[in-house]
Amino acid sequence: MEAKEAHEFNERKIAELEELFRNAVLISKHRKKGVVQIGSTMSIKTGGKTMAFTIVGSEESDPSAGKISNLSPLGMAFLDKKVGDMVEVKTPGGMAKYEVLEIQ
């Protein structure tokens, strides 16, 4: 019985991975410079603190490692912004303001 359940689990995982690969989009290295896009690493300033984030796809997101999803409210707010732009994002603690300092 356990072997059958393990087999079914593995088959579901394989199907999930196949779907992920079918929908994968490669990020070109020839991106617009100076504009936040998926794959961009940026330095931002908020409340006197400077932080770095990388905008990634939802499957790669890991906020504790500074990788935020392009589909998250924060990620969406930064897309297409330039150095010097101010970004406001509604958070559970209220509105947060960020300034884009650098884009790599």
N, C-alpha and C positions, 0 to 999 in steps of 0.2 A: 504494500500500500504506500509506504514512504517513497519508494522508488518511482511510483507512478506520479505522486504529487511533485516530487523533485523534477521529473521529466516535464510535467505541465508548466511548472514555474519557469524552467529553462526555455521552453517553447514560447511562453509569453514574453520573456526578456528578449529573445531573439527577434520576435515580431516588433517589439518596441524599438530596438536598435535599427532594424531595417527601415522602419518608418522615419526615424531620426535621420538616417543617411539619405533617404529619398528626398527629404525636405531641407537638407543642409544647403547653406549658401556660403560660397567661398568669399572671403573678404579680400578685395584687391589691394595690393601694396601701393597702387597708384591712386591714392585718395586725395581729396582736396586738402591742401595744407591750410592750417589755421582755422579749421572748422571741426567741431566735435562730431564724430561719427562712431559707428560701432568699430571697436578696435582702438579708439583714441584713449590715451592716458592724459589726464589733465590735473593740473594743480588748481585748487580752489581755496578761497578764503571765506570763512564764516565766523562771525563772533570773535574776531581776532585770532582764530586758529587757522593754520594752513593744513590742507589735507590733499592726498592724491587718490584719484579714482580712475579705473579703467572701465569703459563702457563695453560690455560683452553681451552675447546672446543669452537668452533666459536659461539655457541648459548649463552655461558656464558660470552663472552668477554665484558669488561667494562674498557677501558684504563684509565679513570679518577680514577678508584678504584684500579689500578695496576693489572688488570686481562687482559692479552693479549692472543689472539687466537693463537692456535698452527698452524693455517693456514696463519697468518700474516707474512710479511717478517721478523719482529723482532722475533716472536715466532719460526718460522722455523729455523732461524739462531742459536737460543739457544738450540734447541733439540739435545740431545746426547752430550752436552758439559759437561766438568768437572771443578771443582774449579781450578782456575789459567788460564783457557783457555781464549784467546782473541777472540772476535767476531767482525767482521766488517759488517755493514749493510748499504746499500744504502738508504738514506733518501731524502726527497725533498730538504733539506739543504746541501746535499753532503754526503760523507761517514762518518759514526759515528763508533767509536771504543768503545767496552765495555770489561770489564774484569769481569769474574765470580768470586765472592768472597766467596759465601756460597750457598749451596743447601740444602733445607729442604724437 
